[in-house]
Amino acid sequence: MGAMRLNVGFGTLEEAVRRMGAASVRVDLNIDVRRGIDPVDPIDIDLREGIELGDLSDIKSDPELGLLTYRGRQIVLHIQDHQWRIRQVLEDGATGNKVHVADCQTLQAMQLRGRYERYVATTDVSGDFHVTGQDAYGRHVEGKTRLKVCKNCLQMLNYRNYAKNKERVFHAFNWNEFFDTYRPHFARMPTRRAGVFDGAYAADWELVSGRYKEAHGFTCESCRVDLREHPRLLHVHHLDGVKTNNDWSNLRALCAVCHRDQPGHEHMHVSFQDADLIADLRWRQKLLR
C-alpha cells in the first residue's frame, strides 16, 4: 500500500480562528499513514515515481562497492527513451536497455560520450519501468515494461557470486532481494521528474532548429559542408539525446551523414542519393583531403 496524500482545505476554520483572535499554529500533515507519525520526505515520493537525471555530478557511488544511491536511498538507473524500438520493448522488456545498479563500465562509457542525462533514477522495486519512444509513424508511445538488470553491474558487484554462476544469477535476479542486500548511504541527486515527453520534440522545435541552422550559416559543424542550397540535408542534433533539451549548448548543426554517424543513430536512414550529394558538395567545397 502506497503513502496516502490528502489535499484538505481549512479556509473556513482559519477564518474562524482569525475572528476569535487566536494565534495560528502550523501543523505538518505530511504523514506516512503506514507509520502514523513520521513525515514523508518528498524525495521518497519522487524516487518511487522516477527522477530524470539532470547532471552526472548529482549521482554518487559507493567507494567500496560502486552502488548508486541518493541520501541513503539505494537507486537504479534506466534509459526511459527507447526511440524507434519502443513497440518491441513494450512487448518484450528483455530487448530494452538494461537497468544499472552500480557505476559499471557501461555507465562510465556513457559518461564519456556525454549522454548520461538520458537516465532515470528510481527506488521502485516492482521491476516495471516507465519507457517512452516514437513508432514508425512518429507518434509518441509510452508505457511500462520489465527491463533486465545490467550484467556488467552484476559482474562489478559480483552479486550472489555472479562470477561463478552468471546465467543462473542473471535469470533469477529479483529487485526486492537486491535492494534488501545492500543498505549504503550517499548524497545529491537530480531534480527533473521521469515521464516527461523526452521521446518527442518540443512544440516549437521547427522554430528553434530553424533559427539554430540559420545562425550557423546552414553549415555542418562537423564536416563543415555548406548546405545553404540544400537546407533539408542539414539537421540539428541533441548532444545529450534528450529531444526536449533545446539549450543551444546542447545542439549541433549536422549534415544528414554526420547526424547518422552519431552514437545511438544507427537506425537513421540516409538515401544513397542524399549521401552522394553531400559527398559531392564536400569535394566541390574542397573539404575532402
PAZAPA-4460 file (N, C-alpha, C; in steps of 0.05 Angstrom, whole numbers, plus 32768, in hexadecimal, padded with zeros to 4 digits):
% residues 289
    n_x    n_y    n_z   ca_x   ca_y   ca_z    c_x    c_y    c_z   seq   type   mol
   8011   7FE8   8000   8000   8000   8000   8011   8019   8000     1      M     A
   800D   802C   7FEE   801D   8044   7FEC   8014   8058   8001     2      G     A
   8025   806D   8004   801E   8082   8017   8006   8092   800E     3      A     A
   7FF4   8098   8020   7FDC   80A7   8019   7FE1   80C5   801B     4      M     A
   7FD9   80D4   8005   7FDD   80F0   8005   7FC2   80FE   8005     5      R     A
   7FBD   810F   8018   7FA3   811C   801B   7FA6   813A   8016     6      L     A
   7F94   8145   8005   7F93   8161   8000   7F79   816C   800C     7      N     A
   7F7C   8179   8023   7F65   8182   8032   7F66   81A0   8036     8      V     A
   7F50   81AE   8030   7F4F   81CB   8034   7F45   81D2   8050     9      G     A
   7F53   81E5   805E   7F4B   81ED   8078   7F44   820B   8079    10      F     A
   7F3B   8216   8062   7F35   8232   8060   7F20   823B   8075    11      G     A
   7F0B   822C   8078   7EF5   8234   808B   7F00   8234   80A7    12      T     A
   7F0F   821F   80AF   7F1A   821D   80CA   7F2D   8234   80CF    13      L     A
   7F3E   823A   80BB   7F51   8250   80BF   7F43   826B   80C3    14      E     A
   7F2D   826F   80B4   7F1E   8288   80B8   7F12   828A   80D3    15      E     A
   7F08   8273   80DE   7EFC   8273   80F9   7F12   8279   810D    16      A     A
   7F2A   826E   810A   7F40   8273   811C   7F48   8291   811C    17      V     A
   7F48   829C   8103   7F4F   82B9   8101   7F3A   82CA   810F    18      R     A
   7F20   82C4   810D   7F0C   82D4   811A   7F0E   82D2   8138    19      R     A
   7F17   82BB   8143   7F19   82B8   8160   7F32   82C5   816A    20      M     A
   7F44   82CD   8158   7F5D   82DA   8161   7F71   82C6   816B    21      G     A
   7F6D   82AD   8166   7F80   8298   816F   7F98   8297   815D    22      A     A
   7FAE   828E   8168   7FC7   828C   8158   7FC6   8272   8147    23      A     A
   7FD1   8275   812F   7FD2   825D   811D   7FE9   824B   8125    24      S     A
   7FE5   8232   8123   7FF9   821E   8129   7FFE   820D   810F    25      V     A
   8017   820C   8106   801D   81FC   80EE   801E   81DE   80F5    26      R     A
   8010   81CE   80E6   800F   81B1   80EA   8018   81A4   80D0    27      V     A
   802B   8193   80D1   8035   8184   80BA   8025   816A   80B7    28      D     A
   8014   8169   80A3   8004   8151   809E   800F   813E   8089    29      L     A
   8028   8143   8082   8035   8132   806E   803F   8118   807C    30      N     A
   802C   8106   8081   8031   80EF   8092   802E   80D5   8081    31      I     A
   8040   80C3   8086   803E   80A8   807A   802B   8098   808B    32      D     A
   8013   8091   8080   7FFF   8083   8090   8008   8067   8099    33      V     A
   801D   805D   808B   8026   8042   8093   8034   8043   80AE    34      R     A
   8040   805A   80B4   804F   805C   80CD   8041   806E   80E1    35      R     A
   802E   807E   80D7   801D   808D   80E8   8028   80A8   80F1    36      G     A
   8042   80AC   80F4   804C   80C5   80FF   8062   80D2   80EF    37      I     A
   8072   80C2   80E1   808A   80CE   80D4   8082   80DB   80BA    38      D     A
   808C   80F3   80B5   8086   8101   809B   8094   80F3   8084    39      P     A
   8087   80F4   806D   8091   80E8   8055   80A3   80FC   8047    40      V     A
   80BC   80F5   8042   80CE   8107   8034   80C5   8107   8017    41      D     A
   80C0   811F   800B   80B7   8120   7FEF   80CA   8111   7FDC    42      P     A
   80E3   810F   7FE2   80F6   8101   7FD0   80EF   80E3   7FCE    43      I     A
   80E3   80D8   7FE4   80DB   80BC   7FE3   80C4   80B8   7FCF    44      D     A
   80B2   80CB   7FCE   809C   80C9   7FBB   80A6   80CC   7F9F    45      I     A
   80B8   80DF   7F9B   80C3   80E3   7F80   80D3   80CB   7F76    46      D     A
   80E3   80BF   7F88   80F3   80A9   7F80   80E2   8090   7F7A    47      L     A
   80CC   808D   7F87   80BA   8077   7F81   80B0   807A   7F64    48      R     A
   80A9   8093   7F5D   809F   8098   7F42   80B5   8099   7F2D    49      E     A
   80CD   80A0   7F36   80E4   80A3   7F24   80EB   80C0   7F1F    50      G     A
   8105   80C5   7F1F   810F   80E0   7F1B   8123   80DF   7F04    51      I     A
   811F   80F0   7EF0   8131   80F2   7EDA   814A   8101   7EE2    52      E     A
   8161   80F5   7EDC   817B   8101   7EE4   817F   811C   7ED6    53      L     A
   8189   812F   7EE6   818F   8149   7EDB   81AD   814D   7ED7    54      G     A
   81BD   813F   7EE6   81DA   8143   7EE4   81E8   812B   7EF1    55      D     A
   81FE   8123   7EE5   820E   810D   7EF0   8217   8112   7F0C    56      L     A
   821D   812B   7F13   8227   8131   7F2D   8212   812C   7F43    57      S     A
   81F9   8129   7F3B   81E4   8124   7F4E   81E5   8108   7F5A    58      D     A
   81F2   80F6   7F4B   81F3   80DA   7F54   820D   80D4   7F61    59      I     A
   820C   80C5   7F77   8224   80BC   7F85   8224   809E   7F85    60      K     A
   823C   8092   7F87   823E   8075   7F88   824E   806D   7FA1    61      S     A
   8247   8057   7FAC   8254   804C   7FC3   8272   8047   7FBD    62      D     A
   8284   8054   7FCC   82A1   8050   7FC6   82AA   8033   7FCA    63      P     A
   829B   8023   7FD9   82A3   8007   7FDD   8297   7FF4   7FC9    64      E     A
   827D   7FF8   7FC4   826F   7FE5   7FB2   8268   7FF2   7F97    65      L     A
   8264   800C   7F96   825D   8019   7F7D   823F   801A   7F79    66      G     A
   822F   8014   7F8E   8212   8016   7F8C   8209   8033   7F89    67      L     A
   81F2   8037   7F7B   81E8   8051   7F77   81D2   8057   7F8B    68      L     A
   81D4   806E   7F99   81C0   8075   7FAD   81BC   8093   7FAE    69      T     A
   81A8   809B   7FBD   81A2   80B8   7FC3   8197   80BB   7FDF    70      Y     A
   81A6   80CA   7FEF   819E   80CF   800B   8197   80B5   801A    71      R     A
   81A7   80A1   8016   81A2   8087   8024   818E   8075   8016    72      G     A
   8182   807F   8001   816F   806F   7FF2   817D   8061   7FDB    73      R     A
   817C   8047   7FDA   8188   8039   7FC4   8177   803D   7FAB    74      Q     A
   8184   8044   7F95   8175   8049   7F7D   817E   8038   7F66    75      I     A
   816E   8037   7F51   8176   802A   7F38   8172   803E   7F21    76      V     A
   8180   803B   7F0B   817F   804D   7EF5   8176   803E   7EDC    77      L     A
   8164   804A   7ECD   815C   803E   7EB3   8158   8054   7E9F    78      H     A
   815B   804D   7E85   8155   8060   7E70   8138   805F   7E69    79      I     A
   812A   8075   7E6C   810E   8076   7E67   8107   8077   7E49    80      Q     A
   8115   8087   7E39   8110   808A   7E1D   811C   8074   7E0C    81      D     A
   810B   8063   7E01   8115   804D   7DF1   8111   8053   7DD3    82      H     A
   810A   806C   7DCD   8108   8075   7DB1   80F7   8062   7DA0    83      Q     A
   8102   805A   7D88   80F3   804B   7D75   80EE   802E   7D7D    84      W     A
   80FB   8024   7D93   80F7   8009   7D9C   80E1   8005   7DB0    85      R     A
   80D2   801B   7DB6   80BF   801B   7DCC   80AA   8004   7DCA    86      I     A
   809F   7FFF   7DB3   808A   7FEA   7DB1   8096   7FCF   7DB9    87      R     A
   80AD   7FC9   7DAE   80BA   7FAF   7DB4   80C1   7FAD   7DD2    88      Q     A
   80CA   7FC3   7DDE   80D2   7FC2   7DFA   80B9   7FBF   7E0C    89      V     A
   80A3   7FCB   7E05   808A   7FC8   7E14   8080   7FAB   7E13    90      L     A
   8085   7F9E   7DFC   807C   7F82   7DF9   808F   7F6F   7E08    91      E     A
   80A9   7F76   7E08   80BD   7F64   7E15   80D2   7F76   7E22    92      D     A
   80D0   7F7A   7E3C   80E3   7F8B   7E4A   8100   7F82   7E48    93      G     A
   8104   7F68   7E43   811F   7F5E   7E42   812E   7F69   7E2A    94      A     A
   8120   7F75   7E17   812D   7F81   7DFF   8134   7F9E   7E04    95      T     A
   812C   7FA9   7E1B   8131   7FC5   7E21   814C   7FCA   7E2D    96      G     A
   8153   7FE3   7E32   816C   7FEA   7E3F   816C   7FDF   7E5B    97      N     A
   8183   7FD6   7E64   8186   7FCA   7E7E   8185   7FDF   7E95    98      K     A
   817D   7FD6   7EAD   817B   7FE7   7EC4   8195   7FE5   7ED4    99      V     A
   819F   7FFC   7EDC   81B9   7FFD   7EEA   81B5   8000   7F08   100      H     A
   81C6   7FF2   7F17   81C5   7FF3   7F35   81E0   7FFB   7F40   101      V     A
   81F4   7FFD   7F2F   820F   8004   7F38   821D   8015   7F23   102      A     A
   8233   8021   7F2B   8242   8032   7F19   8254   8021   7F07   103      D     A
   8247   8012   7EF6   8255   7FFE   7EE5   8262   800B   7ECD   104      C     A
   8270   7FFB   7EBD   827E   8005   7EA6   826B   8010   7E91   105      Q     A
   8252   8007   7E90   823F   8012   7E7D   8238   802E   7E84   106      T     A
   8232   8034   7E9D   822C   804F   7EA6   8244   8061   7EA1   107      L     A
   825B   8058   7EA7   8273   8068   7EA3   8277   806F   7E86   108      Q     A
   8271   805C   7E74   8273   8062   7E58   825E   8076   7E4F   109      A     A
   8246   8074   7E5A   8231   8087   7E53   8239   80A3   7E5D   110      M     A
   8245   80A4   7E74   824E   80BE   7E7E   8262   80CB   7E6C   111      Q     A
   8275   80BB   7E61   8289   80C6   7E4F   827C   80D0   7E35   112      L     A
   8266   80C3   7E2D   8258   80CB   7E15   8245   80E2   7E1A   113      R     A
   8243   80EB   7E33   8232   8102   7E39   8215   80FD   7E37   114      G     A
   820C   80E4   7E3B   81F0   80DD   7E38   81E4   80D2   7E52   115      R     A
   81F0   80DA   7E69   81E7   80D0   7E83   81CB   80DB   7E8A   116      Y     A
   81C3   80F2   7E7F   81A9   80FD   7E86   8191   80EC   7E7E   117      E     A
   8196   80D9   7E6D   8180   80C9   7E64   8176   80B5   7E79   118      R     A
   8184   80B3   7E90   817C   80A0   7EA4   8167   80AB   7EB8   119      Y     A
   8157   8099   7EC2   8143   809F   7ED7   814A   808F   7EF0   120      V     A
   8148   809C   7F07   814E   808F   7F20   8134   8088   7F2E   121      A     A
   8133   8071   7F3B   811B   8069   7F49   8121   8056   7F60   122      T     A
   810F   8054   7F74   8111   8040   7F89   80FB   802C   7F86   123      T     A
   80EC   802D   7F71   80D7   801A   7F6C   80E2   7FFE   7F68   124      D     A
   80DA   7FEB   7F78   80E4   7FD0   7F77   80D1   7FBC   7F69   125      V     A
   80BD   7FC7   7F5B   80A9   7FB6   7F4E   80B5   7FA8   7F36   126      S     A
   80CA   7FB4   7F2A   80D6   7FA8   7F12   80C9   7FB3   7EF9   127      G     A
   80B4   7FC3   7EFC   80A6   7FCF   7EE5   80B1   7FEC   7EE1   128      D     A
   80BB   7FF2   7ECA   80C7   800C   7EC6   80B9   801C   7EB0   129      F     A
   80B6   8036   7EB5   80A9   8048   7EA2   80BB   804D   7E8A   130      H     A
   80B1   8048   7E72   80C1   804D   7E5A   80B1   805D   7E46   131      V     A
   80BF   806B   7E35   80B2   807B   7E20   80C0   8077   7E06   132      T     A
   80B4   8082   7DF0   80C1   8080   7DD6   80AE   8089   7DC1   133      G     A
   80B6   8085   7DA8   80A5   808C   7D91   80A3   8075   7D7E   134      Q     A
   808B   8070   7D74   8087   805A   7D62   8090   8062   7D45   135      D     A
   808C   8050   7D32   8095   8055   7D17   8087   806C   7D0A   136      A     A
   8070   8075   7D16   8061   808C   7D0B   8067   80A6   7D1A   137      Y     A
   807B   80A5   7D2C   8082   80BD   7D3B   806F   80C3   7D52   138      G     A
   805E   80B0   7D59   804B   80B5   7D6F   8058   80AE   7D8A   139      R     A
   8052   80BE   7D9E   805E   80B9   7DB9   8050   80A1   7DC5   140      H     A
   8061   808F   7DD1   8057   8077   7DDD   8065   8074   7DF8   141      V     A
   8056   806D   7E0D   8061   8068   7E27   8052   8052   7E36   142      E     A
   805F   8047   7E4A   8053   8032   7E5A   8067   8027   7E6D   143      G     A
   8060   8010   7E7A   8073   8003   7E8D   807A   7FE8   7E83   144      K     A
   8093   7FE0   7E88   809C   7FC6   7E7F   80B1   7FBB   7E93   145      T     A
   80B6   7FA2   7E93   80C9   7F95   7EA6   80E5   7F94   7E99   146      R     A
   80F5   7FA8   7E9F   8110   7FA8   7E95   8122   7F96   7EA5   147      L     A
   8138   7F8E   7E99   814C   7F7C   7EA6   8163   7F8C   7EB2   148      K     A
   816F   7F81   7EC7   8185   7F8D   7ED4   819E   7F8B   7EC3   149      V     A
   81B0   7F9E   7EC6   81C9   7F9E   7EB6   81DD   7F89   7EC0   150      C     A
   81E7   7F78   7EAE   81FA   7F63   7EB6   8214   7F6E   7EBF   151      K     A
   821C   7F85   7EB4   8236   7F92   7EBC   8234   7F9B   7ED9   152      N     A
   821C   7FA4   7EE2   8218   7FAC   7EFE   821B   7F93   7F10   153      C     A
   820E   7F7E   7F08   820F   7F65   7F18   822C   7F5B   7F1A   154      L     A
   823A   7F5D   7F04   8256   7F55   7F04   8267   7F66   7F16   155      Q     A
   8263   7F80   7F15   8272   7F93   7F26   826E   7F8E   7F44   156      M     A
   8254   7F88   7F4B   824D   7F83   7F67   8253   7F66   7F6F   157      L     A
   8255   7F55   7F5B   8256   7F38   7F60   823E   7F30   7F71   158      N     A
   8227   7F3A   7F69   820F   7F36   7F78   8208   7F18   7F79   159      Y     A
   8204   7F0D   7F91   81FE   7EF1   7F96   8211   7EDF   7F87   160      R     A
   822B   7EE6   7F89   8240   7ED6   7F7C   823C   7ED4   7F5E   161      N     A
   8235   7EEA   7F52   822E   7EEB   7F35   8244   7EDF   7F24   162      Y     A
   825D   7EE4   7F2B   8274   7EDB   7F1A   8273   7EBD   7F15   163      A     A
   8269   7EAD   7F28   8268   7E90   7F25   824E   7E86   7F1C   164      K     A
   8239   7E96   7F1E   821E   7E8D   7F17   820F   7EA2   7F06   165      N     A
   821B   7EAC   7EF1   8211   7EC3   7EE2   81F4   7EC0   7ED8   166      K     A
   81EF   7EAC   7EC9   81D4   7EA9   7EBD   81BF   7EA4   7ED3   167      E     A
   81C6   7E93   7EE7   81B2   7E8E   7EFC   81AB   7EA7   7F0C   168      R     A
   81C0   7EB6   7F13   81BB   7ECE   7F23   81AC   7EE3   7F12   169      V     A
   81B3   7EE6   7EF9   81A6   7EF9   7EE7   8189   7EF3   7EE4   170      F     A
   8182   7EDA   7EDE   8166   7ED3   7ED9   8155   7ED2   7EF3   171      H     A
   8162   7ECD   7F09   8154   7ECB   7F23   8153   7EE6   7F31   172      A     A
   815E   7EFB   7F25   815F   7F15   7F32   8144   7F1F   7F3A   173      F     A
   8142   7F2A   7F53   8129   7F34   7F5E   812F   7F50   7F6A   174      N     A
   8120   7F64   7F62   8125   7F7F   7F6B   8122   7F83   7F89   175      W     A
   810E   7F76   7F95   810A   7F78   7FB2   8122   7F6D   7FC1   176      N     A
   812B   7F56   7FB8   8142   7F49   7FC5   815B   7F59   7FC2   177      E     A
   815E   7F65   7FAB   8176   7F75   7FA6   8177   7F8E   7FB9   178      F     A
   8160   7F9C   7FBB   815F   7FB4   7FCC   8163   7FAC   7FE9   179      F     A
   815A   7F95   7FF1   815D   7F8C   800D   8179   7F84   8013   180      D     A
   8189   7F7E   7FFF   81A4   7F75   8004   81B7   7F8B   800C   181      T     A
   81B2   7FA3   8001   81C4   7FBA   8007   81B5   7FD1   8014   182      Y     A
   81C2   7FDE   8026   81B7   7FF6   8033   81CC   800C   8035   183      R     A
   81D6   8016   801E   81EA   802B   801E   81DE   8046   8023   184      P     A
   81EF   805B   8027   81E6   8076   802D   81F6   808A   801C   185      H     A
   81E8   809B   800D   81F6   80AF   7FFD   81E7   80C9   7FFD   186      F     A
   81EE   80DB   7FE9   81E2   80F6   7FE8   81DE   80FF   7FCB   187      A     A
   81D1   8115   7FC8   81CB   8123   7FAF   81BE   8112   7F99   188      R     A
   81AE   8120   7F89   819F   8112   7F74   8191   8126   7F62   189      M     A
   8186   811D   7F4B   8179   812F   7F38   815F   813A   7F41   190      P     A
   8153   814B   7F31   813A   8159   7F39   8123   8154   7F26   191      T     A
   8128   814F   7F0C   8112   814C   7EFA   8104   8131   7EFC   192      R     A
   80EA   8131   7EF8   80DA   8119   7EFC   80DA   8107   7EE4   193      R     A
   80D7   80ED   7EE8   80D4   80DA   7ED1   80B8   80DD   7EC5   194      A     A
   80B5   80D1   7EAE   809A   80D2   7EA1   8097   80EB   7E90   195      G     A
   80AB   80FC   7E8E   80A9   8113   7E7D   80A8   810B   7E60   196      V     A
   80A0   811D   7E4F   809D   8116   7E33   80B8   8117   7E25   197      F     A
   80CB   8107   7E2F   80E6   8108   7E24   80EA   80F8   7E0B   198      D     A
   80D6   80E9   7E03   80D8   80D9   7DEB   80CE   80E8   7DD3   199      G     A
   80C5   8101   7DD6   80BB   8111   7DC0   80C7   812C   7DC2   200      A     A
   80C5   813B   7DAC   80D1   8156   7DAB   80BE   816A   7DB8   201      Y     A
   80C9   8180   7DC1   80B9   8196   7DCD   80A7   81A1   7DB7   202      A     A
   8091   81AE   7DC0   807D   81B8   7DAD   8089   81CD   7D9A   203      A     A
   809D   81DC   7DA4   80A9   81F1   7D93   80C3   81E8   7D86   204      D     A
   80C7   81CE   7D83   80E0   81C4   7D78   80E7   81CE   7D5C   205      W     A
   80D3   81D0   7D4B   80D8   81DA   7D30   80E4   81F6   7D31   206      E     A
   80D9   8207   7D42   80E2   8223   7D45   80FE   8223   7D51   207      L     A
   8103   8213   7D66   811D   8212   7D73   8132   8208   7D60   208      V     A
   812D   81F1   7D53   8141   81E5   7D41   8146   81F7   7D29   209      S     A
   8131   8205   7D1F   8135   8217   7D08   8147   822E   7D0F   210      G     A
   8143   823A   7D27   8153   8250   7D2F   8170   8247   7D34   211      R     A
   8173   822F   7D3F   818E   8225   7D45   819D   8221   7D2B   212      Y     A
   8191   8214   7D17   819E   8210   7CFD   81A5   822A   7CEF   213      K     A
   8193   823D   7CF1   8198   8257   7CE5   81B0   8265   7CF2   214      E     A
   81B1   8263   7D0D   81C6   8270   7D1C   81E1   8264   7D15   215      A     A
   81E1   824B   7D0C   81FA   823D   7D05   81FF   823C   7CE7   216      H     A
   81F1   824D   7CD9   81F6   8250   7CBC   81EF   8237   7CAC   217      G     A
   81DD   8227   7CB6   81D5   820E   7CA9   81ED   81FD   7CA2   218      F     A
   8200   81FC   7CB5   8219   81ED   7CB1   821C   81D8   7CC6   219      T     A
   8224   81C0   7CBE   8228   81AA   7CD1   823F   81B1   7CE4   220      C     A
   823A   81AE   7CFD   824F   81B5   7D11   8264   819F   7D14   221      E     A
   825F   8188   7D06   8273   8172   7D07   8285   8172   7CEE   222      S     A
   8279   816E   7CD7   8289   816C   7CBE   828C   8187   7CB0   223      C     A
   827C   819C   7CB9   827E   81B7   7CAE   8272   81BA   7C92   224      R     A
   8262   81A7   7C89   8256   81AA   7C6F   8240   81BF   7C70   225      V     A
   8240   81D1   7C5C   822C   81E7   7C5A   8213   81DC   7C4C   226      D     A
   81FD   81DD   7C5A   81E4   81D2   7C4F   81CF   81E7   7C4B   227      L     A
   81D7   8200   7C46   81C3   8216   7C42   81B1   8210   7C2A   228      R     A
   81BC   8203   7C16   81AC   81FC   7BFE   819C   81E2   7C01   229      E     A
   81A2   81D4   7C17   8194   81BB   7C1C   818D   81B9   7C3B   230      H     A
   817E   81CC   7C45   8179   81CD   7C62   816C   81B5   7C6E   231      P     A
   815D   81A5   7C5E   8150   818D   7C69   8164   8178   7C72   232      R     A
   817D   817A   7C68   8191   8167   7C6F   81A0   816F   7C88   233      L     A
   8199   8185   7C94   81A6   818E   7CAD   8193   8189   7CC4   234      L     A
   819B   8179   7CD7   818B   8172   7CEF   8196   8181   7D07   235      H     A
   8187   8180   7D1D   8190   818B   7D37   818F   8174   7D4B   236      V     A
   81A6   816E   7D56   81AA   8156   7D67   81AB   815F   7D84   237      H     A
   819E   814E   7D96   819F   8152   7DB3   81B7   8142   7DBE   238      H     A
   81CA   814F   7DCA   81E2   8142   7DD3   81DC   812E   7DE9   239      L     A
   81CA   8134   7DFC   81C5   8122   7E12   81AF   810E   7E0C   240      D     A
   81A3   810F   7DF4   818F   80FC   7DED   8173   8103   7DF7   241      G     A
   8170   8119   7E06   8156   8121   7E10   814A   8136   7DFD   242      V     A
   8135   812E   7DEF   812A   813F   7DDA   811C   8158   7DE4   243      K     A
   8116   815A   7DFD   810A   8172   7E08   811E   8185   7E14   244      T     A
   8137   817E   7E14   814C   8190   7E1E   8157   81A0   7E07   245      N     A
   814A   81B8   7E02   8151   81C8   7DEC   8163   81DF   7DF2   246      N     A
   8172   81DD   7E08   8187   81F1   7E0D   819C   81EF   7DF7   247      D     A
   81A4   8206   7DED   81B6   8206   7DD5   81D0   81F8   7DDB   248      W     A
   81D9   81F7   7DF4   81F1   81E9   7DFA   81EE   81CB   7DF7   249      S     A
   81D5   81C2   7DF5   81CF   81A5   7DF1   81C9   819E   7DD4   250      N     A
   81CB   81B2   7DC2   81C4   81AD   7DA6   81DD   81AE   7D94   251      L     A
   81DB   81A0   7D7E   81F0   81A1   7D6A   81E2   819E   7D4E   252      R     A
   81EA   81B0   7D3C   81E0   81AE   7D20   81F2   819A   7D12   253      A     A
   81E5   8185   7D08   81F4   816F   7CFA   81E6   8168   7CE0   254      L     A
   81F7   8162   7CCC   81EB   8158   7CB3   81DF   813D   7CB9   255      C     A
   81CF   8133   7CA7   81C1   811A   7CAC   81D4   8103   7CB0   256      A     A
   81EB   8102   7CA2   81FE   80ED   7CA5   820C   80EE   7CC0   257      V     A
   8215   8106   7CC8   8222   8109   7CE3   820E   8103   7CF9   258      C     A
   81F4   810A   7CF5   81E0   8105   7D09   81DC   80E7   7D0C   259      H     A
   81DB   80D9   7CF6   81D8   80BB   7CF7   81EF   80AE   7D05   260      R     A
   8206   80BA   7D04   821E   80AE   7D10   8220   80B3   7D2F   261      D     A
   820D   80C1   7D3A   820E   80C6   7D57   8206   80AD   7D66   262      Q     A
   8210   80AA   7D7F   8209   8093   7D8F   81EB   8091   7D93   263      P     A
   81E0   8079   7D90   81C3   8075   7D94   81B2   807C   7D7C   264      G     A
   81BE   8084   7D66   81AF   808C   7D4E   81B3   8078   7D37   265      H     A
   81BB   8060   7D3D   81C1   804C   7D29   81A8   8046   7D18   266      E     A
   8190   804A   7D23   8177   8044   7D15   8170   805A   7D01   267      H     A
   817D   8071   7D02   8175   8088   7CF1   817C   8081   7CD3   268      M     A
   8168   8084   7CC2   816B   807E   7CA6   8173   8097   7C96   269      H     A
   8188   8095   7C87   8190   80AA   7C74   8192   809C   7C59   270      V     A
   8182   80A6   7C46   8182   809A   7C2B   819D   809B   7C1E   271      S     A
   81A1   8089   7C0B   81BA   8089   7BFC   81BE   80A4   7BED   272      F     A
   81A8   80AE   7BE2   81A9   80C7   7BD3   81B1   80DE   7BE5   273      Q     A
   81A6   80E0   7BFE   81AD   80F6   7C10   81CA   80F3   7C19   274      D     A
   81D3   80DB   7C20   81EE   80D7   7C28   8202   80DE   7C12   275      A     A
   81FB   80D7   7BF9   820C   80DD   7BE3   820D   80FB   7BDE   276      D     A
   81F6   8109   7BE1   81F6   8126   7BDD   8208   8133   7BF2   277      L     A
   8206   812B   7C0B   8217   8136   7C20   8234   8131   7C1A   278      I     A
   823B   8119   7C11   8257   8113   7C0A   8260   8125   7BF4   279      A     A
   824F   8129   7BE0   8256   813B   7BC9   825A   8157   7BD2   280      D     A
   8249   8161   7BE4   824C   817C   7BEE   8266   817F   7BFE   281      L     A
   826C   816B   7C0E   8285   816C   7C1D   829D   816E   7C0A   282      R     A
   829C   815F   7BF4   82B2   815F   7BE0   82B4   817A   7BD3   283      W     A
   829D   8185   7BCA   829D   819E   7BBC   82A5   81B5   7BCF   284      R     A
   82A0   81B2   7BE8   82A7   81C7   7BFB   82C3   81C2   7C07   285      Q     A
   82D1   81AF   7BFB   82ED   81A9   7C03   82EF   81A2   7C21   286      K     A
   82DC   8192   7C2A   82DC   818A   7C46   82E9   816E   7C49   287      L     A
   82EC   8160   7C33   82F8   8145   7C34   8316   8147   7C30   288      L     A
   8324   8138   7C41   8341   8138   7C3F   834B   811E   7C35   289      R     A
***
